[in-house]
Amino acid sequence: MSVQKDKQLFSGDDLKKMILPLFMEQLLVILVGMADTLIISYAGEAAVSGVSLVNQFNTIFIYLFTALASGGAVVISQYIGNKDSENAGKATSQLLMFSVVFSLIIALLVLLGDKMMLRLLFGRVEADVMSACVTYLRISALSYPMLAIYNAGASLYRSLGKTTVTMYISILSNLVNIVGNCIGVFLLHAGVAGVAWPSFIARTCSAVIITILCYRKTQEIRYENQYVFSFDGSMLKRVLGIAIPNGVENGVFQLVKVALSSIVAMFGTYQIAANGVAQSIWSLAALSGVAMGPVFITVIGQCMGNSDTEYAEYYFRKLIRITLLISAAWNLLIFLATPLFLKMYALEPGTKKLVLELVILHNIFNSVAFPFAGALGNGLRAAGDIRFTMLASLFTTVCVRLVFSWIFAYGLGLGVMGIAWAMCMDWTARGVLQYMRMRSGRWKEFKVIG
């Protein structure tokens, strides 16, 4: 299909202005996360263990808040595309209201049942580790509302295509976090609290800044108190209609990751170590595809809000090509840099060889399959085809990734390489299903904003 270039809703420069800040933001988060891990290691083994265990628990809620914000972003983007500023403002205001209420409830439940939940999840760990877990979890829970508030505001700016705003806020937040960690660990010797409070302060800064920006009178679409402090059932139904299936999808994915961790624990020490190092490199390699997700939501959402399925189809294909190109170049770069990364680890030659094999396999499929399994799925969600993407994800995560991980890793004795192959099969199967769905045009039949 052809679309006149001078009539395009998003020019090449428009897309570049969205993509580059999102890419840099994701890269910054990963690099600062690595630096945080290094700093935390100086707080002692109990602190490292406590932070590591609680972060697995925190990830569940981070994904829930992200799913909620993504649901809001789809609705907001469609109203923007429909040039309905009033309902776009109402949607983002209702998203803020619900995010605050929901996150406060979650935080309260965690604070009331912290020790019980930690014992249920992690059993009887050593006393000093459990003490570190409790301290870190309590302070983390206090920051849940800040995280949810930031995600709500960020969804508005990403829907508007103003991704440089969230990038700059992320830079400031991560600087606050890493400087705070250095002060807490090296100057105050505060142990796990010395790394927990800086995260709380950084998230609070992000939440306050994004909220102030979202209230600016000069902005056509902004928070309105009349909608922030009210309840609009029909609007929330639209947002939650996207957010809940997305949250279920992410929740099942996290549970499967926990199950796969138990399979990895069955293998030798060198395989466990290789898998851990490989995953840190994988997270860096995957950011190209992850960064493109919000771009699909904004662009496809606005096209569908304008009831222009021809443009939506055009941008589906264009964004897929861009994602494939960026992913191929970035994954190749990370693979070439992997030998340099491995020099920072004190690993046996056999372990390093296994890491390299895992990275090769991951990066190939992350380049050719993940763009269809990941970013393309965000585009289908933005069109309102949320039920299909949820079912496709649940099917491939459980019936492909989980089942074949057990068959390859344990049944065929392939170890962690078998789990990596199952992951690649998951991406491939989901990518094929979602690409076929996109080609079928069924996503054009859905209405999010009526």
Salt bridges, closest charged atoms under 4 A:
GLU25 OE2 - ARG158 NH2 2.76
ASP114 OD2 - ARG138 NE 2.49
GLU224 OE2 - ARG222 NE 3.47
ASP232 OD2 - LYS90 NZ 3.67
GLU249 OE2 - ARG381 NH2 2.57
GLU313 OE2 - ARG317 NH2 3.29
GLU313 OE1 - LYS444 NZ 2.92
GLU357 OE2 - LYS353 NZ 2.59
ASP385 OD2 - ARG437 NE 2.68
ASP426 OD2 - ARG401 NE 2.80
ASP426 OD1 - ARG430 NH2 2.96
GLU445 OE1 - ARG442 NE 3.65
